[in-house]
Amino acid sequence: MSSSLQLGPFALPWALLLMALAVLAGNTLGRRIGRAQGIDPEPQAFRVLLLALLAARLAFVGPYLGLYLDEPWRLIDIRDGGWNAQAGLIAGWIATGLWVRRHAPLRRPLLAAVGTASLVWLIGNGLLLWQQPAGQSLPALTLDDLQGRPVALAELSGQPTVVNLWATWCPPCRREMPVLAAAQTRYPGVRFVFVNQGESATTIGAYLAGQGLHLDQPLVDPRSELGAQLGQRALPTTLFVDAQGRIVDRRIGELSPATLAQRLQPLSPSPPLTP
């Protein structure tokens, strides 16, 4: 199962869609119960959601705060997907408990809203984890590097590997490329492979030279075969491959230094080098 819903040229991560579905389900049930009592729980439910999201973000940022110091604006750039869902869930329920304790009429509709949203989210995440392919390996695909030398993806084993699917025309790809380029030095025990989707070696080389970017292993995939075989048409998509060549994680959307460090933790037991 792909980790995103493909709608023509657009790709929506299932995790994001699940969050929207959970909020919609909770809000619908809470309003229905509240209507019968002449109460609208939506403002309080919205505050619970905001508090939960804030707690989830802060709980993620805390352990990686040092990685945000060079670019503090990244603290509020939630496009990197850095969240601690467990902290958000706990904070949301604490806020709910305080509100229903102080405002007894809100008890039934607000508990129904938050409870339904939590249940939908938990069940949905369980289904997403269950649907993830176990031990999927990179396909037996051979691509060329910028000098035209063949590289077999299936042979990229023996050390943790990050495979980034990208294109020069893709804005989030362009934003995260300096992060990944710097990571090549920061994580010497990890191999980084950059598989360009749909462009020529000339286009790729010109872009990297123009941006002053050095990539250790850029590969050319002019027909976007890797993305097609993995069911990943969204860009950027980053695959995290263990030393045995198994894809153990994937991320749709751009990475920040912190979210990259988080994804690499299970793969790379060695601490990163201090920049």
C-alpha positions in Angstrom: 0.0 0.0 0.0 1.3 3.5 -0.9 1.9 5.9 2.0 -0.2 8.5 0.2 -3.4 8.9 -1.7 -2.7 9.8 -5.4 -5.1 12.3 -6.9 -3.8 13.1 -10.4 -0.6 15.1 -9.9 -1.3 15.6 -6.2 -0.4 13.2 -3.4 -1.9 13.4 0.1 -0.2 11.4 2.9 -2.6 9.0 4.6 -1.4 10.2 8.0 -2.6 13.7 7.2 -5.9 12.5 5.8 -6.4 10.3 8.9 -5.9 13.3 11.2 -8.5 15.3 9.2 -10.9 12.4 9.4 -10.5 12.0 13.1 -11.1 15.7 13.7 -14.2 15.7 11.4 -15.7 12.6 13.1 -15.1 13.9 16.6 -16.5 17.3 15.7 -19.6 15.9 14.1 -20.5 13.6 17.0 -19.8 16.3 19.6 -22.0 18.8 17.8 -24.8 16.3 17.5 -24.8 15.5 21.2 -24.3 19.1 22.1 -27.3 20.2 19.9 -29.6 18.0 21.9 -28.5 19.8 25.1 -28.4 23.3 23.5 -24.6 23.5 23.7 -22.0 24.0 21.1 -18.8 22.2 22.1 -16.9 23.2 18.9 -15.0 26.2 20.3 -13.7 24.1 23.2 -12.9 21.1 21.0 -10.9 23.5 18.7 -8.9 24.7 21.7 -8.2 21.1 22.7 -6.9 20.4 19.2 -4.7 23.5 19.2 -3.2 22.6 22.6 -2.6 19.0 21.5 -0.8 20.2 18.3 1.3 22.6 20.3 2.3 20.0 22.8 3.1 17.5 20.1 5.3 20.0 18.3 7.1 21.1 21.5 7.7 17.6 22.6 9.3 16.8 19.3 11.4 20.0 19.2 12.8 19.5 22.7 15.2 16.6 22.1 16.4 18.2 18.8 16.6 21.8 19.9 20.3 22.1 19.1 19.5 21.3 15.4 17.2 24.3 15.2 19.6 26.9 16.6 21.3 27.7 13.3 17.9 28.3 11.6 15.4 29.2 14.4 12.6 29.8 11.9 12.4 26.1 11.5 10.8 25.8 14.9 7.5 27.0 13.5 7.9 25.4 10.1 5.6 22.4 10.6 6.1 21.3 7.0 8.9 19.1 8.2 6.3 16.8 9.9 8.0 16.9 13.3 5.4 15.8 15.9 5.3 13.7 19.0 1.8 12.2 18.7 1.8 10.6 22.1 2.5 13.9 23.9 -0.2 15.6 21.9 -2.8 12.9 22.8 -1.9 13.2 26.5 -2.0 17.0 26.5 -5.4 16.9 24.7 -6.9 14.7 27.2 -5.6 16.7 30.2 -7.1 19.8 28.7 -10.4 18.0 28.1 -10.4 16.8 31.7 -9.9 20.3 33.0 -12.6 21.8 30.9 -15.3 19.2 31.6 -14.5 19.5 35.3 -15.0 23.3 35.3 -18.0 23.3 32.9 -20.2 20.3 33.6 -22.7 20.9 30.7 -19.8 20.3 28.3 -19.0 16.9 29.7 -20.9 14.7 27.3 -20.4 16.5 24.0 -16.7 17.4 24.6 -15.8 13.9 25.8 -17.7 12.4 22.8 -15.8 14.7 20.4 -12.3 14.1 21.9 -13.0 10.4 22.5 -14.2 9.8 18.9 -11.3 11.7 17.4 -8.8 9.8 19.5 -10.4 6.5 18.7 -10.5 7.1 15.0 -6.9 8.3 15.0 -5.7 5.3 17.0 -7.5 2.7 14.9 -6.5 4.4 11.7 -2.8 4.4 12.7 -3.0 0.8 13.6 -4.4 0.0 10.2 -1.7 2.0 8.5 1.0 0.1 10.4 -0.7 -3.2 9.6 -0.8 -2.3 5.9 2.9 -1.4 5.7 4.8 -4.0 3.7 7.2 -5.9 6.0 10.8 -6.1 4.9 10.3 -4.6 1.5 13.6 -4.2 -0.4 14.6 -1.7 -3.1 13.6 -3.1 -6.5 16.1 -4.8 -8.8 16.6 -1.6 -10.8 19.9 -0.4 -12.3 20.3 3.4 -12.8 23.1 5.5 -14.1 25.1 8.1 -12.2 25.8 11.5 -13.7 28.8 10.0 -15.5 26.8 7.2 -17.1 28.1 4.5 -14.8 25.5 1.9 -13.8 24.5 1.4 -10.2 22.3 -1.5 -9.1 19.9 -0.4 -6.3 19.5 -4.0 -5.0 23.2 -4.0 -4.2 23.0 -1.0 -1.9 23.3 -3.0 1.3 25.9 -3.4 4.1 25.2 0.0 5.7 22.2 2.2 6.5 21.1 4.0 3.4 18.9 7.1 2.7 17.3 7.1 -0.8 15.8 10.5 -1.7 13.5 10.8 -4.7 13.5 14.4 -6.0 13.4 16.7 -9.0 14.9 20.1 -9.7 11.5 21.7 -10.4 10.1 20.6 -7.0 10.1 23.4 -4.4 10.2 21.2 -1.2 12.9 19.1 -2.9 15.0 22.3 -3.4 14.4 23.4 0.2 15.5 20.1 1.7 18.5 19.4 -0.6 21.0 21.5 1.5 19.9 19.6 4.6 20.5 16.2 2.9 23.8 17.4 1.4 25.1 18.5 4.8 23.9 15.2 6.3 26.4 13.4 4.1 29.2 14.8 6.3 27.2 14.8 9.6 26.4 11.1 9.3 29.5 9.3 8.0 28.0 5.9 8.7 25.0 6.4 6.5 25.0 6.2 2.7 22.9 8.9 0.9 21.6 8.2 -2.6 19.7 10.9 -4.6 17.5 9.4 -7.3 16.3 12.2 -9.6 12.9 11.5 -11.1 12.2 12.2 -14.8 15.1 14.5 -15.7 18.3 14.2 -17.6 21.9 14.1 -16.3 22.5 17.5 -18.0 19.6 19.1 -16.1 20.6 17.6 -12.8 24.3 18.5 -13.2 23.5 22.1 -14.1 21.2 22.5 -11.1 23.7 21.1 -8.6 26.5 23.3 -10.0 24.3 26.4 -10.0 23.3 25.8 -6.3 26.8 24.8 -5.2 25.6 21.4 -4.0 27.8 18.4 -3.8 26.0 15.0 -3.7 28.0 11.9 -3.2 25.7 9.6 -5.2 23.2 11.3 -7.5 21.4 8.9 -9.9 19.4 9.5 -13.0 15.9 7.9 -13.4 14.6 9.6 -16.5 11.4 7.5 -16.6 10.7 7.7 -12.9 10.9 3.9 -12.6 11.8 3.8 -9.0 8.9 5.9 -7.9 6.5 3.9 -10.0 7.7 0.5 -8.7 7.4 1.7 -5.1 4.0 3.4 -5.7 5.5 6.7 -4.7 4.8 9.5 -7.2 4.9 12.3 -4.6 8.1 14.3 -4.4 10.1 14.5 -2.3 9.9 11.0 -0.9 12.7 9.7 1.3 13.3 6.0 1.9 15.2 4.8 5.0 16.9 1.4 4.3 18.7 -0.7 6.9 22.0 -2.4 6.5 20.2 -5.5 5.2 18.7 -3.6 2.4 15.1 -3.5 3.8 13.0 -0.3 3.6 12.1 0.3 7.2 10.6 3.8 7.0 9.6 6.4 4.4 8.8 10.1 4.5 6.7 12.1 2.0 7.5 15.8 2.1 10.6 17.8 3.0 12.9 16.9 5.9 14.5 19.3 8.4 17.7 18.4 10.2 15.6 17.4 13.2 13.2 15.1 11.3 16.1 13.6 9.5 17.8 12.9 12.8 14.7 11.3 14.2 14.2 9.0 11.2 17.9 8.0 11.3 18.0 7.1 15.0 16.7 3.5 14.5 19.1 3.0 11.6 22.4 4.6 12.8 23.5 3.7 16.3 26.5 6.0 16.0 25.9 9.6 17.0 26.2 12.2 14.3 29.4 14.3 14.0 29.1 17.8 15.5 29.1 20.3 12.7 
